């Protein structure tokens, strides 16, 4: 057999091998595309649209009161047990950061709140408050896309920045946060850290009540000040970790 015939045979073998490899690659890609389409259709069936780079702001009485940023936002069916057959929906935010703006309560308004509370007209627990975050977690304040048909919003992880008169005062971080607009509160879970004016509060579950300006803890906590470290299993304190009730 001459050299030209050998070259032709080797060329045909090489072409055949390349064709087989290419065909396998096409088949694998087709299978991968079909799998991705199946996953997409399943997510589309159970969830709403996914939005990346979400940002929303709102105002109260002409002043900025609420700002939300998140890397990703979606709406999905609320899970009951292991099933997603619930008619309710929840909003889900990834890498969420909230800015909540409070205002100093004027002396005359503060006295009015005290009189109303003493007369039984006001049960909001705002007596003696020096600042107000009222309404920042109301249905009207939160982004409509997040609450249209949703009973709550889940944020994983979450950071909350509390401002008083546009000045940053307190930072709260947690692995998970649940916004409950019906009760105007936010429940934080797992590795909760609160920092305010050199004070630090650590716990695994913390409830934020903007209407009363209070944090509530019913689990173990560690409160560190400049002079001491306090531990316990139940704590109520204001947003600045100053007024503490154990």
Number of C-alpha atoms within 10 A of each C-alpha: 5 6 8 8 10 11 11 11 12 11 12 12 12 12 12 12 12 12 12 12 12 12 12 12 12 12 12 12 12 12 12 12 12 12 12 12 12 12 12 12 12 11 14 13 11 15 17 15 10 15 13 12 10 16 16 13 15 16 14 14 6 7 13 16 23 23 21 19 19 22 14 17 24 19 24 20 20 20 14 10 7 6 9 14 12 10 10 15 23 22 25 21 27 20 16 23 22 20 20 21 24 24 16 13 16 12 11 9 10 19 15 13 22 18 14 16 17 12 10 9 10 14 12 11 14 20 18 13 16 13 18 20 22 19 18 26 23 16 16 14 17 21 16 12 12 20 18 13 15 20 16 19 21 23 23 19 19 23 25 19 18 24 18 16 13 14 10 15 15 20 20 23 21 24 17 21 26 20 20 17 21 11 12 17 19 20 18 28 19 16 14 21 20 23 20 17 13 11 15 20 19 21 21 17 21 27 18 20 20 23 19 18 20 19 22 18 19 15 13 14 20 16 18 17 14 8 5 7 11 10 13 13 12 13 19 17 16 18 23 21 22 11 10 12 10 10
